[in-house]
């Protein structure tokens, strides 16, 4: 009884991560491949430069990113609430074209955006507190790993930048939906509108 209740509770708390279960060919590139590529590129450039970059401590990279995440968390939660209650025709219809799917079923615009902003808020909170804990316990990690600390640090930086890049690219995708997809008809692309306007002018 207790185990099933614990399992159900954990499942509810991790529900925002269901966004990762949504399947679409472009989404996989944004969620996984692009963040990993950016993190790998950053590590490559870091290994080639003689400039010392502070990751932790005052004015360190983690502190700067956490300052941004503090703002974004509020934005993501507010956007989630707005999308969940937004009244517009087409919000509860399946997305057109090659629509994303969740567990084999088509996803509506409202579902997709709710999962997206829930995921972004969850990840931002996780990265914010996770990096904060690592920063506070940095001395412990140094003592624990000793001579291997440099290698462990590189792995940690790679994971950190992969997660931050994932949040950035997913945020840009969310902005695309908020500024473009959500304010026009499901069937109409901007290029189609431009062609229609051009046709009307010619016919006149």
Kinemage of the C-alpha trace (Angstrom):
@kinemage 1
@onewidth
@group {chain A} dominant
@subgroup {mainchain}
@vectorlist {calphas} color= white
{ca unk a 1} P 0.000 0.000 0.000
{ca unk a 2} L 2.757 2.430 1.038
{ca unk a 3} L 4.946 1.540 -1.967
{ca unk a 4} L 2.107 2.053 -4.456
{ca unk a 5} L 1.260 5.405 -2.876
{ca unk a 6} L 4.908 6.489 -3.043
{ca unk a 7} L 5.130 5.394 -6.681
{ca unk a 8} L 1.934 7.282 -7.560
{ca unk a 9} L 3.187 10.397 -5.762
{ca unk a 10} L 6.549 10.350 -7.540
{ca unk a 11} L 4.772 9.859 -10.869
{ca unk a 12} L 2.670 12.963 -10.213
{ca unk a 13} L 5.678 15.039 -9.160
{ca unk a 14} L 7.578 14.029 -12.307
{ca unk a 15} L 4.597 14.558 -14.618
{ca unk a 16} L 6.195 17.598 -16.337
{ca unk a 17} L 8.879 15.252 -17.697
{ca unk a 18} L 6.180 13.615 -19.833
{ca unk a 19} L 7.077 16.341 -22.315
{ca unk a 20} L 10.101 14.225 -23.207
{ca unk a 21} L 7.749 11.362 -24.146
{ca unk a 22} L 6.093 13.470 -26.837
{ca unk a 23} L 7.437 12.214 -30.155
{ca unk a 24} L 8.268 14.309 -33.212
{ca unk a 25} L 11.296 14.242 -35.508
{ca unk a 26} L 12.175 17.932 -34.990
{ca unk a 27} L 11.567 17.724 -31.249
{ca unk a 28} L 14.222 15.032 -30.786
{ca unk a 29} L 16.767 17.303 -32.477
{ca unk a 30} L 15.863 20.242 -30.200
{ca unk a 31} L 15.606 18.181 -27.003
{ca unk a 32} L 18.710 16.016 -27.351
{ca unk a 33} L 21.011 16.531 -30.319
{ca unk a 34} L 21.301 20.331 -30.371
{ca unk a 35} L 21.973 20.725 -26.608
{ca unk a 36} L 24.603 17.965 -26.709
{ca unk a 37} L 26.277 19.601 -29.715
{ca unk a 38} L 26.383 23.001 -27.990
{ca unk a 39} L 27.766 21.487 -24.773
{ca unk a 40} L 30.434 19.578 -26.720
{ca unk a 41} L 31.376 22.727 -28.657
{ca unk a 42} L 31.661 24.703 -25.411
{ca unk a 43} L 33.965 22.087 -23.874
{ca unk a 44} L 36.078 22.058 -27.040
{ca unk a 45} L 36.464 25.850 -26.995
{ca unk a 46} L 37.141 25.749 -23.257
{ca unk a 47} L 39.980 23.293 -23.776
{ca unk a 48} L 41.495 25.513 -26.479
{ca unk a 49} L 41.429 28.838 -24.650
{ca unk a 50} L 43.892 30.113 -22.070
{ca unk a 51} L 41.248 32.335 -20.464
{ca unk a 52} L 40.179 31.145 -17.019
{ca unk a 53} L 36.388 30.983 -16.732
{ca unk a 54} L 34.886 31.021 -13.253
{ca unk a 55} L 32.035 28.516 -12.994
{ca unk a 56} L 31.199 28.898 -9.320
{ca unk a 57} L 31.506 31.676 -6.778
{ca unk a 58} L 30.757 35.375 -7.081
{ca unk a 59} L 30.192 36.460 -10.712
{ca unk a 60} L 30.651 32.840 -11.766
{ca unk a 61} L 28.787 31.295 -14.678
{ca unk a 62} L 26.460 29.267 -12.434
{ca unk a 63} L 25.473 32.387 -10.509
{ca unk a 64} L 24.717 34.286 -13.725
{ca unk a 65} L 22.623 31.438 -15.135
{ca unk a 66} L 20.748 31.037 -11.848
{ca unk a 67} L 19.909 34.744 -11.913
{ca unk a 68} L 18.295 34.224 -15.315
{ca unk a 69} L 16.524 31.042 -14.206
{ca unk a 70} L 14.918 32.901 -11.295
{ca unk a 71} L 13.162 35.151 -13.811
{ca unk a 72} L 12.331 32.368 -16.255
{ca unk a 73} L 10.693 30.145 -13.631
{ca unk a 74} L 8.052 32.815 -12.973
{ca unk a 75} L 7.567 33.358 -16.702
{ca unk a 76} L 7.109 29.636 -17.382
{ca unk a 77} L 4.583 29.171 -14.565
{ca unk a 78} L 2.623 32.255 -15.680
{ca unk a 79} L 2.660 31.033 -19.299
{ca unk a 80} L 1.447 27.600 -18.198
{ca unk a 81} L -1.494 29.168 -16.364
{ca unk a 82} L -2.293 31.400 -19.356
{ca unk a 83} L -2.185 28.565 -21.899
{ca unk a 84} L -4.274 26.263 -19.692
{ca unk a 85} L -7.095 28.835 -19.594
{ca unk a 86} L -6.628 30.444 -23.022
{ca unk a 87} L -9.864 30.429 -25.008
{ca unk a 88} L -9.300 30.304 -28.748
{ca unk a 89} L -10.705 28.097 -31.506
{ca unk a 90} L -8.271 25.326 -32.415
{ca unk a 91} L -6.477 25.152 -29.069
{ca unk a 92} L -8.086 21.807 -28.260
{ca unk a 93} L -7.683 20.334 -31.744
{ca unk a 94} L -4.841 18.036 -32.755
{ca unk a 95} L -1.894 19.843 -34.284
{ca unk a 96} L -1.922 19.692 -38.066
{ca unk a 97} L 0.708 18.348 -40.438
{ca unk a 98} L 3.061 15.767 -38.958
{ca unk a 99} L 1.608 16.203 -35.480
{ca unk a 100} L 3.501 15.275 -32.296
{ca unk a 101} L 2.193 12.203 -30.493
{ca unk a 102} L 2.090 11.095 -26.863
{ca unk a 103} L 1.720 7.364 -26.236
{ca unk a 104} L 0.545 6.909 -29.823
{ca unk a 105} L -2.136 9.617 -29.711
{ca unk a 106} L -2.113 13.019 -31.397
{ca unk a 107} L -1.425 16.009 -29.161
{ca unk a 108} L -3.517 19.183 -29.150
{ca unk a 109} L -1.959 22.634 -29.102
{ca unk a 110} L -3.066 23.192 -25.522
{ca unk a 111} L -1.629 19.845 -24.378
{ca unk a 112} L 1.669 20.454 -26.142
{ca unk a 113} L 2.124 23.954 -24.732
{ca unk a 114} L 1.086 22.906 -21.218
{ca unk a 115} L 3.552 20.029 -21.226
{ca unk a 116} L 6.227 22.320 -22.683
{ca unk a 117} L 5.884 25.091 -20.092
{ca unk a 118} L 5.488 22.582 -17.268
{ca unk a 119} L 8.698 20.898 -18.414
{ca unk a 120} L 10.544 24.206 -18.691
{ca unk a 121} L 9.473 25.266 -15.189
{ca unk a 122} L 10.445 21.846 -13.761
{ca unk a 123} L 13.852 21.808 -15.467
{ca unk a 124} L 14.612 25.403 -14.478
{ca unk a 125} L 13.838 24.650 -10.826
{ca unk a 126} L 15.896 21.428 -10.952
{ca unk a 127} L 18.925 23.108 -12.564
{ca unk a 128} L 18.647 26.114 -10.226
{ca unk a 129} L 18.660 24.075 -7.024
{ca unk a 130} L 20.950 21.344 -8.369
{ca unk a 131} L 23.681 23.780 -9.399
{ca unk a 132} L 23.235 25.674 -6.129
{ca unk a 133} L 23.809 22.512 -4.091
{ca unk a 134} L 26.868 21.600 -6.175
{ca unk a 135} L 28.290 25.074 -5.649
{ca unk a 136} L 27.818 24.870 -1.882
{ca unk a 137} L 29.388 21.398 -1.683
{ca unk a 138} L 32.286 22.048 -4.073
{ca unk a 139} L 34.918 21.520 -1.348
{ca unk a 140} L 33.423 18.120 -0.547
{ca unk a 141} L 33.658 17.076 -4.206
{ca unk a 142} L 37.281 18.184 -4.396
{ca unk a 143} L 38.188 16.145 -1.319
{ca unk a 144} L 36.189 13.127 -2.522
{ca unk a 145} L 37.650 12.846 -6.028
{ca unk a 146} L 41.114 14.259 -5.331
{ca unk a 147} L 43.309 13.964 -8.437
{ca unk a 148} L 40.295 12.956 -10.559
{ca unk a 149} L 38.441 16.174 -9.756
{ca unk a 150} L 39.382 17.850 -13.067
{ca unk a 151} L 37.876 15.005 -15.108
{ca unk a 152} L 34.768 14.937 -12.927
{ca unk a 153} L 34.454 18.709 -13.317
{ca unk a 154} L 34.534 18.417 -17.122
{ca unk a 155} L 31.771 15.802 -17.050
{ca unk a 156} L 29.720 17.993 -14.702
{ca unk a 157} L 30.208 21.044 -16.950
{ca unk a 158} L 29.134 19.019 -19.994
{ca unk a 159} L 25.961 17.809 -18.248
{ca unk a 160} L 25.238 21.304 -16.910
{ca unk a 161} L 25.574 22.950 -20.320
{ca unk a 162} L 23.507 20.219 -21.955
{ca unk a 163} L 20.656 20.912 -19.512
{ca unk a 164} L 20.949 24.706 -19.811
{ca unk a 165} L 21.082 24.463 -23.619
{ca unk a 166} L 18.006 22.234 -23.547
{ca unk a 167} L 16.139 24.885 -21.546
{ca unk a 168} L 17.287 27.643 -23.931
{ca unk a 169} L 16.299 25.836 -27.138
{ca unk a 170} L 12.978 24.654 -25.707
{ca unk a 171} L 12.274 28.235 -24.596
{ca unk a 172} L 12.950 29.473 -28.135
{ca unk a 173} L 10.544 26.834 -29.451
{ca unk a 174} L 7.941 27.986 -26.913
{ca unk a 175} L 8.406 31.594 -28.058
{ca unk a 176} L 7.855 30.435 -31.639
{ca unk a 177} L 4.502 28.980 -30.632
{ca unk a 178} L 3.495 32.056 -28.609
{ca unk a 179} L 4.497 34.585 -31.268
{ca unk a 180} L 3.436 32.715 -34.388
{ca unk a 181} L 1.651 29.370 -34.238
{ca unk a 182} L -0.845 30.197 -31.506
{ca unk a 183} L -2.107 33.402 -33.167
{ca unk a 184} L -2.889 32.050 -36.619
{ca unk a 185} L -5.071 29.360 -38.105
{ca unk a 186} L -3.924 25.767 -37.897
{ca unk a 187} L -3.918 25.360 -41.649
{ca unk a 188} L -2.199 28.591 -42.665
{ca unk a 189} L 1.532 29.165 -42.866
{ca unk a 190} L 3.001 32.707 -43.100
{ca unk a 191} L 4.309 31.995 -46.619
{ca unk a 192} L 0.813 30.899 -47.641
{ca unk a 193} L -0.638 34.172 -46.354
{ca unk a 194} L 1.941 36.164 -48.313
{ca unk a 195} L 1.163 34.205 -51.489
{ca unk a 196} L -2.577 34.721 -50.989
{ca unk a 197} L -2.099 38.489 -50.559
{ca unk a 198} L 0.072 38.611 -53.674
{ca unk a 199} L -2.559 36.701 -55.655
{ca unk a 200} L -5.288 39.103 -54.519
{ca unk a 201} L -3.227 42.125 -55.585
{ca unk a 202} L -2.595 40.617 -59.021
{ca unk a 203} L -6.271 39.755 -59.487
{ca unk a 204} L -7.223 43.343 -58.701
